[in-house]
Amino acid sequence: MSQQFTPVSSGARLSDQVAAQLTAEIEQGRLAPGAKLPTEANLAAQFRVSRTVVREAVSRLKSLGLVDSRQGSGVFVKPALPIPALHFEARHAASQEAVVQMVEVRRALEAEVAALAAQRRSPQDILDIEWAVQALNDAVLAGGNGVTEDVNFHRAIAQATRNPFLIQTLQYLSQFLHGATQVTRANEARRLDFAAEVRAEHQAILSAIVAGNAEQARQAAAAHLGNAIGRIRQADPAFWEQEGERLAQPLVKGLRG
């Protein structure tokens, strides 16, 4: 095999870095349809990782539909590649600018999600969203970071849209957005004014959804996430150096649909 791969380094998970290089080789045609991948031992030597890391990376490629195994023969690039799957490179997801960009993704999606929720919510949806807001406030008052409760709040709003494609998209993104949410929540908890702003913004979204006002809900959700970006940019550099990059790491354990 003529391919030469670059050894990976610390930072993002090693298997993610290996998978990213292999995926690039396949998508750019340097590993052609039907081509056999180098052996596990060969890849481990080139990437300077363990064979376990290589197996995890190849498993990722299989989940994306890029390769398959042939008993006793090895791993081969599929003759007909699927429509490219949505995936992000984890190594790009743990920086201050990446957190801002992830929140921009959330703003684009969740403003419309809030508007649809206002139009389609049922009485049970309203109860679920109200419960999520209360659970979030209680968690913060108890000294928690509220990350799980914050995610549940936005999930409850998404469920009210009755749109499975939106719900599944947000579920996929959640592995990356979880890290961004940890950063925003940790940053906001450092200042009482930030925490008060967030509570008021959540209440504005809830009130618009309860009122069935789609445009108001859209504006409230967009304003909330736009303000979150501003709060991230105001973060003390020391906070980012000490905690930001660690918290921003995505929950990547193999791509989930």
Residue pairs with C-beta under 8 A, 6 or more apart in sequence:
1 36
1 37
1 38
1 42
3 25
3 30
3 31
3 38
4 46
5 18
5 21
5 22
5 25
5 43
5 46
5 47
6 21
6 47
7 46
7 47
7 48
8 14
8 17
8 18
8 21
8 47
8 48
8 49
9 17
11 17
11 91
11 94
12 89
12 90
12 91
12 93
12 94
12 249
13 90
13 252
14 47
14 49
14 53
15 49
15 53
15 54
15 56
15 57
15 60
16 57
16 60
16 89
16 90
16 91
16 252
17 47
17 91
18 43
18 47
18 49
18 53
18 54
18 56
18 57
19 56
19 57
19 58
19 60
19 61
20 89
20 91
21 47
22 31
22 37
22 57
22 58
22 61
22 66
23 61
23 64
23 66
25 31
26 61
26 66
26 67
26 77
26 81
27 81
27 84
31 37
31 77
32 77
33 77
33 78
33 79
33 80
33 81
34 76
34 77
34 79
35 76
35 77
36 73
36 74
36 75
36 76
36 77
37 43
37 58
37 67
37 74
37 75
37 76
37 77
38 46
39 74
40 51
40 54
40 55
40 58
41 51
43 54
43 57
44 50
44 51
44 53
44 54
47 53
47 54
56 254
58 67
58 75
59 254
60 254
60 255
61 67
62 68
62 69
63 254
63 255
64 82
64 85
64 87
64 255
65 78
65 81
65 82
65 85
66 77
66 78
66 81
66 82
67 75
67 76
67 77
67 78
68 75
68 76
68 78
69 75
69 76
70 76
85 255
86 172
87 255
88 176
88 250
90 176
90 249
90 250
90 252
92 98
93 102
93 176
93 179
93 248
93 249
93 250
94 179
94 245
94 248
94 249
94 250
95 245
95 248
96 232
96 235
96 240
96 244
96 248
98 180
98 248
99 179
99 180
99 183
99 184
99 232
99 244
99 248
100 229
100 232
100 233
102 176
102 177
102 179
102 180
103 180
103 184
103 225
103 228
103 229
103 232
104 225
104 229
105 173
105 177
106 154
106 173
106 177
106 180
106 225
107 221
107 222
107 225
107 226
107 229
109 166
109 169
109 170
109 173
110 154
110 157
110 158
110 170
110 221
110 225
111 218
111 219
111 221
111 222
111 225
112 166
112 218
113 154
113 157
113 158
113 161
113 166
113 170
113 221
114 157
114 205
114 208
114 209
114 217
114 218
114 220
114 221
115 214
115 215
115 217
115 218
115 221
116 160
116 161
116 162
116 163
116 166
116 214
117 125
117 129
117 157
117 158
117 160
117 161
117 209
117 217
118 208
118 209
118 211
118 212
118 213
118 214
118 216
118 217
119 212
119 214
120 160
120 161
120 162
121 129
121 160
121 209
121 210
121 212
122 160
125 156
125 159
125 160
126 209
126 210
128 156
128 159
128 160
129 153
129 156
129 157
129 160
129 206
129 209
130 206
130 210
131 156
132 149
132 152
132 153
132 155
132 156
133 153
133 202
133 203
133 206
135 149
135 152
135 153
136 146
136 149
136 150
136 152
136 153
136 202
137 199
138 149
139 145
139 146
139 148
139 149
140 146
140 189
140 195
140 199
145 182
145 185
145 186
145 189
146 185
146 189
147 178
147 181
147 182
147 185
150 181
150 185
151 174
151 177
151 178
151 181
153 202
154 170
155 170
157 205
157 209
158 166
158 167
158 170
159 167
160 209
161 167
168 257
170 177
171 256
171 257
172 255
172 256
172 257
174 251
175 250
175 251
175 252
175 253
175 256
176 250
176 251
176 252
178 250
178 251
179 247
179 248
179 249
179 250
179 251
180 248
182 247
182 248
183 232
183 243
183 244
183 247
183 248
184 228
184 231
184 232
186 239
186 243
186 247
187 194
187 231
187 232
187 235
187 239
187 244
188 194
188 195
188 197
188 198
188 231
189 195
190 236
190 239
194 231
197 227
197 231
198 224
198 228
201 220
201 223
201 224
201 227
202 224
204 220
204 223
204 224
205 217
205 220
205 221
205 224
207 220
208 216
208 217
208 219
208 220
209 217
235 244
